[in-house]
Amino acid sequence: MPPLAAPSRRQLRRDMKSRKLKHLEQPSRQKPVESIQALRAVAAAMVVIYHMVHMEQVYGGGASVLGGPANFGFAGVDIFFVISGFIMAAVTAGRFGDAAGAGKFLCRRAIRIFPLYWLCTAVVVAALLVRPALLDPDLAEKSVMASLLLLPQEGGPLLVVGWTLTYELFFYAVTALALAFSSNSRVPHLVLGWAVVLLFLQMLPTHDPSSNLLTSPLAFEFMAGALSGLYWRKLSARHALLTVMGAGAWMVAAGVLLVDHAYYGQADAVRVVAFGIPAAFLVAGLARLEIDGRIRPPRFAVSLGDASYSLYLTHLFVLSLSGRIWSTAGATGTFLGNAAFVASTFCVCCGVALLVYRFTERPLIALGNHALARRRTRGARANP
């Protein structure tokens, strides 16, 4: 067989160009981090604005700046639940059928949630002991231990916003069970099976916080987020843009329909349909657009998204303190005064969250992960 002729320079350049084009045409395996973090920032900001409506009613001196759309800020929680499902689908991909991995997953989730939550809860407990008049009298009836462990209890834990974390722990427990006993190929079937069971449970009466947790329609939002996390790559860039626009229109239409509804549609089943389902489409579309290079969220939004958990846990403290300061100073009671009050308080909430994330939350997570790694290392040495 004669030797093959060496390729010419023109052929080499053509081959290199062809390989480069193929590489560009292949979908990136990069994870859509920035768009998800920016959406976290939006969700946390929505919750802050929702609670600022009540703050203005208490400390605003009768004048009002917020209202109307601000009352739908509770939908930030629905977005959070959807994002949680999306992230769980991403971080657990390819790791099913591993009981040890399920335990590791739960440990990392606990390190992510509990340290800062315990610190904020400790502030509430200290206030109850030192200045109980500053807080809602009903808080004195709540169990400190159940609050620290985020167990279901009537009215939620001592840190009011902690009720959502109880739901998150429930979602994590379900995910861990799937990690331990299922396989990757069965994940979509498990999600759909859970949805069918939950639909059936809607027909049963509930009488206590635990049964309310197990049967809450809010779990549909976690499932929707998980399905979004499984299939978002199947969207084309064009369909992703249409998906984002459609999801936004869905939410706006829901707001218009619910503006005169009791409590603006905060009933669990209503908010799932109005905001949870479109949020799942929104997350999928944004993820696809980011990977395709069609969008790039502002850096500040991404940074605030990193600090969204700190913002979520600390903003009520800032709102309470700021309200008292502005009210005592007599700076509220007019439209301009309240506008300055609302805008400055929101900025302080964000600033405090960024500082808490940088100097408290992130170091606590790093410390927890380091302790977990050391424990694993010791276990490996003990069982060579």
C-alpha positions as CSV (number, residue, x, y, z in Angstrom):
1,M,0.0,0.0,0.0
2,P,1.5,3.4,-1.0
3,P,2.1,6.0,1.7
4,L,-0.5,8.6,2.1
5,A,0.3,12.1,0.7
6,A,0.8,14.8,3.3
7,P,-2.1,17.3,3.4
8,S,-1.5,20.7,1.8
9,R,-1.7,23.9,3.8
10,R,-5.0,24.7,2.2
11,Q,-6.5,21.4,3.3
12,L,-5.1,21.9,6.9
13,R,-6.7,25.4,7.1
14,R,-10.0,24.0,5.7
15,D,-10.0,21.1,8.3
16,M,-9.2,23.5,11.1
17,K,-12.0,25.8,10.1
18,S,-14.4,22.9,9.8
19,R,-13.6,21.6,13.3
20,K,-14.0,25.1,14.7
21,L,-17.4,25.5,13.1
22,K,-18.5,22.1,14.5
23,H,-17.3,23.1,17.9
24,L,-19.3,26.4,17.8
25,E,-22.4,24.5,16.6
26,Q,-22.3,22.0,19.5
27,P,-24.4,23.0,22.5
28,S,-22.3,24.2,25.4
29,R,-22.3,22.0,28.5
30,Q,-21.8,25.1,30.7
31,K,-24.4,25.6,33.4
32,P,-26.6,28.7,33.3
33,V,-25.4,30.2,36.5
34,E,-25.7,33.9,36.0
35,S,-29.3,34.0,34.7
36,I,-30.5,31.8,37.7
37,Q,-28.6,34.0,40.2
38,A,-30.1,37.2,38.6
39,L,-33.6,35.6,38.9
40,R,-32.9,34.8,42.5
41,A,-32.2,38.5,43.1
42,V,-35.5,39.4,41.4
43,A,-37.3,36.9,43.6
44,A,-35.7,38.1,46.8
45,A,-36.4,41.7,45.9
46,M,-40.0,40.9,45.3
47,V,-40.3,39.4,48.8
48,V,-38.7,42.5,50.3
49,I,-41.1,44.8,48.4
50,Y,-44.0,42.7,49.5
51,H,-43.1,43.1,53.2
52,M,-42.4,46.8,52.6
53,V,-46.1,47.2,51.9
54,H,-46.9,46.2,55.5
55,M,-44.0,48.3,56.7
56,E,-45.4,51.4,55.1
57,Q,-48.8,50.8,56.5
58,V,-47.3,50.7,60.0
59,Y,-44.7,53.4,59.8
60,G,-45.8,55.5,56.8
61,G,-48.0,58.0,58.7
62,G,-51.1,57.3,56.5
63,A,-49.5,58.1,53.2
64,S,-48.9,55.4,50.6
65,V,-46.4,54.8,47.9
66,L,-46.5,51.1,47.6
67,G,-49.6,49.1,46.7
68,G,-51.1,47.5,43.6
69,P,-48.3,45.5,41.9
70,A,-46.2,45.5,45.1
71,N,-48.8,43.2,46.7
72,F,-47.8,40.5,44.3
73,G,-44.3,40.4,45.7
74,F,-45.2,37.1,47.5
75,A,-44.8,35.5,44.1
76,G,-41.0,35.7,44.7
77,V,-41.4,32.7,46.9
78,D,-43.0,30.7,44.0
79,I,-40.0,31.7,41.8
80,F,-37.7,30.5,44.6
81,F,-39.4,27.1,44.8
82,V,-39.1,26.7,41.0
83,I,-35.4,27.7,41.0
84,S,-34.9,25.2,43.8
85,G,-36.3,22.3,41.7
86,F,-34.3,23.5,38.7
87,I,-31.0,23.5,40.7
88,M,-31.7,20.1,42.3
89,A,-32.2,18.6,38.9
90,A,-28.8,20.1,37.8
91,V,-26.7,19.2,40.9
92,T,-28.1,15.6,41.1
93,A,-27.7,14.7,37.4
94,G,-25.9,11.4,37.0
95,R,-25.7,10.8,40.8
96,F,-28.7,8.6,41.4
97,G,-28.6,5.1,42.9
98,D,-26.0,6.1,45.5
99,A,-27.1,6.0,49.2
100,A,-23.8,7.6,50.4
101,G,-24.2,10.3,47.8
102,A,-27.7,11.0,49.2
103,G,-26.3,11.5,52.6
104,K,-23.6,13.8,51.3
105,F,-26.3,15.8,49.4
106,L,-28.3,16.3,52.6
107,C,-25.2,17.4,54.5
108,R,-24.4,20.0,51.9
109,R,-27.9,21.3,51.9
110,A,-27.9,21.5,55.7
111,I,-24.7,23.5,55.6
112,R,-26.2,25.8,53.1
113,I,-29.4,26.5,55.1
114,F,-28.9,26.2,58.8
115,P,-25.9,28.3,59.9
116,L,-27.2,31.7,58.9
117,Y,-30.8,30.7,59.7
118,W,-29.8,29.7,63.2
119,L,-27.9,33.0,63.6
120,C,-31.0,35.0,62.5
121,T,-33.3,32.9,64.7
122,A,-30.9,33.6,67.7
123,V,-31.5,37.3,67.2
124,V,-35.3,36.8,67.4
125,V,-34.9,34.7,70.6
126,A,-32.6,37.3,72.1
127,A,-35.2,40.0,71.4
128,L,-37.9,37.9,73.0
129,L,-35.8,37.6,76.1
130,V,-34.6,41.2,76.3
131,R,-37.3,43.3,74.7
132,P,-40.4,41.2,74.0
133,A,-42.6,44.3,73.4
134,L,-40.7,44.8,70.1
135,L,-42.1,41.6,68.6
136,D,-45.4,40.0,67.9
137,P,-46.8,38.5,71.2
138,D,-47.7,35.3,69.4
139,L,-44.0,34.5,68.9
140,A,-43.7,33.7,72.6
141,E,-45.9,30.7,72.0
142,K,-43.7,29.1,69.4
143,S,-41.3,26.3,70.1
144,V,-37.7,27.4,69.9
145,M,-36.5,23.8,69.2
146,A,-39.0,23.2,66.4
147,S,-38.0,26.6,64.9
148,L,-34.3,25.7,65.0
149,L,-35.0,22.4,63.3
150,L,-37.5,23.9,60.9
151,L,-40.1,21.4,61.9
152,P,-43.7,22.1,60.9
153,Q,-45.6,24.1,63.5
154,E,-48.7,26.3,63.6
155,G,-47.9,29.7,62.2
156,G,-44.4,28.8,61.1
157,P,-41.1,29.2,63.0
158,L,-39.9,32.2,65.1
159,L,-38.2,33.7,62.1
160,V,-41.3,34.4,60.1
161,V,-39.8,33.8,56.6
162,G,-38.5,30.5,57.8
163,W,-41.7,28.7,56.8
164,T,-40.4,28.4,53.2
165,L,-37.3,26.7,54.5
166,T,-39.5,24.0,56.0
167,Y,-40.8,23.3,52.6
168,E,-37.3,23.3,51.1
169,L,-36.1,20.7,53.6
170,F,-39.1,18.6,52.6
171,F,-38.2,18.9,49.0
172,Y,-34.5,18.0,49.8
173,A,-35.7,14.9,51.7
174,V,-37.7,13.7,48.7
175,T,-34.7,14.4,46.5
176,A,-32.4,12.4,48.8
177,L,-34.7,9.4,48.7
178,A,-34.7,9.5,44.9
179,L,-30.9,9.8,44.9
180,A,-30.6,6.7,47.2
181,F,-33.0,4.4,45.6
182,S,-33.7,5.5,42.0
183,S,-31.8,5.8,38.8
184,N,-31.3,8.7,36.4
185,S,-33.6,7.3,33.7
186,R,-36.5,7.1,36.2
187,V,-36.3,10.7,37.4
188,P,-39.0,12.1,35.1
189,H,-41.3,9.2,36.0
190,L,-40.7,9.8,39.7
191,V,-41.6,13.5,39.3
192,L,-44.8,12.7,37.4
193,G,-45.7,10.0,40.0
194,W,-45.2,12.4,42.8
195,A,-47.5,14.9,41.0
196,V,-50.2,12.2,40.6
197,V,-50.1,11.3,44.3
198,L,-50.2,14.9,45.3
199,L,-53.2,15.5,43.1
200,F,-55.0,12.7,44.9
201,L,-54.0,14.1,48.3
202,Q,-55.7,17.3,47.5
203,M,-59.0,15.5,48.1
204,L,-58.1,14.6,51.7
205,P,-58.6,16.9,54.6
206,T,-55.7,18.3,56.6
207,H,-55.7,19.2,60.3
208,D,-52.2,20.0,61.3
209,P,-49.0,21.6,60.0
210,S,-47.4,18.3,59.1
211,S,-50.2,17.2,56.9
212,N,-50.4,20.6,55.4
213,L,-46.8,20.4,54.4
214,L,-47.1,16.9,52.9
215,T,-50.2,17.8,50.8
216,S,-49.4,21.4,49.9
217,P,-49.8,22.3,46.2
218,L,-46.6,24.3,46.5
219,A,-44.7,21.1,45.9
220,F,-45.9,21.3,42.3
221,E,-43.6,24.3,41.9
222,F,-40.6,22.3,42.9
223,M,-41.6,19.5,40.5
224,A,-42.1,22.1,37.7
225,G,-38.7,23.5,38.4
226,A,-37.2,20.0,38.3
227,L,-38.8,19.2,35.0
228,S,-37.5,22.5,33.7
229,G,-34.0,21.5,34.9
230,L,-34.3,18.2,33.0
231,Y,-35.5,19.5,29.6
232,W,-34.4,23.2,29.2
233,R,-31.6,22.2,26.8
234,K,-34.1,20.9,24.3
235,L,-35.3,24.5,23.7
236,S,-33.9,26.2,20.6
237,A,-32.8,29.8,21.0
238,R,-35.9,31.1,19.2
239,H,-38.3,29.0,21.2
240,A,-36.5,30.0,24.4
241,L,-37.2,33.7,23.7
242,L,-40.8,32.9,23.0
243,T,-41.0,30.9,26.2
244,V,-39.6,33.8,28.3
245,M,-42.0,36.3,26.6
246,G,-45.0,33.9,27.1
247,A,-44.1,33.3,30.8
248,G,-43.9,37.0,31.4
249,A,-47.2,37.6,29.7
250,W,-48.8,34.8,31.7
251,M,-47.7,36.3,35.0
252,V,-48.8,39.8,34.0
253,A,-52.2,38.5,33.0
254,A,-52.5,36.6,36.2
255,G,-51.8,39.8,38.1
256,V,-54.4,41.6,36.3
257,L,-57.0,38.9,37.0
258,L,-56.1,38.6,40.6
259,V,-55.7,42.3,41.5
260,D,-59.2,42.4,43.0
261,H,-59.0,38.8,44.3
262,A,-58.9,38.2,48.1
263,Y,-55.3,38.4,49.3
264,Y,-54.3,38.8,45.6
265,G,-54.4,35.1,45.0
266,Q,-52.2,33.9,47.7
267,A,-54.1,30.6,48.1
268,D,-51.6,27.8,47.4
269,A,-53.4,26.3,44.4
270,V,-54.0,29.7,42.8
271,R,-50.4,30.9,43.1
272,V,-49.1,27.7,41.6
273,V,-51.1,28.2,38.5
274,A,-50.7,32.0,38.4
275,F,-47.0,32.2,39.1
276,G,-45.3,28.8,39.7
277,I,-46.0,27.2,36.4
278,P,-44.9,30.3,34.3
279,A,-41.9,30.6,36.5
280,A,-40.7,27.1,35.4
281,F,-41.0,28.2,31.7
282,L,-39.2,31.4,32.5
283,V,-36.3,29.6,34.2
284,A,-35.9,27.2,31.3
285,G,-36.0,30.0,28.7
286,L,-33.5,32.2,30.5
287,A,-31.1,29.2,31.0
288,R,-31.2,28.4,27.3
289,L,-30.7,32.1,26.2
290,E,-27.7,32.4,28.6
291,I,-26.0,29.3,27.3
292,D,-26.6,30.5,23.7
293,G,-25.0,33.9,24.6
294,R,-28.2,35.8,23.9
295,I,-28.4,37.4,27.3
296,R,-25.9,38.5,30.0
297,P,-27.5,39.6,33.3
298,P,-26.1,42.7,35.0
299,R,-23.2,42.0,37.3
300,F,-25.0,43.7,40.3
301,A,-28.0,41.4,39.7
302,V,-25.8,38.3,39.8
303,S,-24.0,39.6,43.0
304,L,-27.3,40.3,44.7
305,G,-28.5,36.8,43.6
306,D,-25.5,35.3,45.3
307,A,-26.6,37.2,48.4
308,S,-30.3,36.4,48.0
309,Y,-30.5,34.0,50.9
310,S,-28.9,36.7,53.2
311,L,-31.4,39.2,51.8
312,Y,-34.3,36.9,52.4
313,L,-33.3,36.1,56.0
314,T,-32.2,39.6,57.1
315,H,-34.6,42.0,55.4
316,L,-37.3,41.9,58.1
317,F,-34.8,43.1,60.7
318,V,-33.8,46.0,58.5
319,L,-37.4,46.9,57.7
320,S,-38.3,47.0,61.4
321,L,-35.3,49.1,62.4
322,S,-35.6,51.5,59.5
323,G,-39.4,52.0,60.0
324,R,-38.8,52.9,63.7
325,I,-36.1,55.4,62.8
326,W,-38.0,57.1,60.0
327,S,-41.2,57.2,62.1
328,T,-39.5,58.6,65.2
329,A,-37.8,61.3,63.1
330,G,-41.2,62.3,61.7
331,A,-39.9,61.9,58.1
332,T,-42.9,59.9,56.8
333,G,-46.5,60.9,56.2
334,T,-46.1,62.5,52.8
335,F,-45.7,61.0,49.4
336,L,-42.2,62.3,49.0
337,G,-41.2,61.4,52.5
338,N,-42.5,57.8,52.1
339,A,-40.9,57.5,48.7
340,A,-37.5,58.4,50.2
341,F,-38.3,56.0,53.1
342,V,-39.1,53.1,50.8
343,A,-36.3,53.6,48.4
344,S,-33.6,54.1,51.0
345,T,-34.8,51.2,53.1
346,F,-34.7,48.9,50.1
347,C,-31.2,50.0,49.3
348,V,-30.1,49.4,52.9
349,C,-31.7,45.9,52.8
350,C,-29.6,45.1,49.7
351,G,-26.5,46.6,51.2
352,V,-26.8,44.7,54.5
353,A,-27.5,41.4,52.5
354,L,-24.3,41.9,50.5
355,L,-22.3,42.5,53.7
356,V,-23.8,39.6,55.5
357,Y,-23.2,37.3,52.6
358,R,-19.6,38.4,52.3
359,F,-18.6,38.3,55.9
360,T,-21.0,35.8,57.5
361,E,-22.9,33.5,55.2
362,R,-20.0,32.6,52.8
363,P,-17.5,32.0,55.7
364,L,-20.0,29.9,57.5
365,I,-20.6,27.7,54.5
366,A,-16.9,27.4,53.9
367,L,-16.4,26.4,57.5
368,G,-19.1,23.8,57.3
369,N,-17.8,22.3,54.0
370,H,-14.3,22.2,55.5
371,A,-15.6,20.3,58.6
372,L,-17.5,17.9,56.3
373,A,-14.4,17.3,54.2
374,R,-12.3,16.6,57.3
375,R,-14.8,14.1,58.6
376,R,-14.8,12.3,55.3
377,T,-11.0,12.2,55.3
378,R,-11.0,10.7,58.8
379,G,-13.6,8.1,57.8
380,A,-11.5,7.1,54.8
381,R,-8.4,6.7,57.0
382,A,-10.3,4.6,59.5
383,N,-11.7,2.3,56.7
384,P,-8.8,1.9,54.2
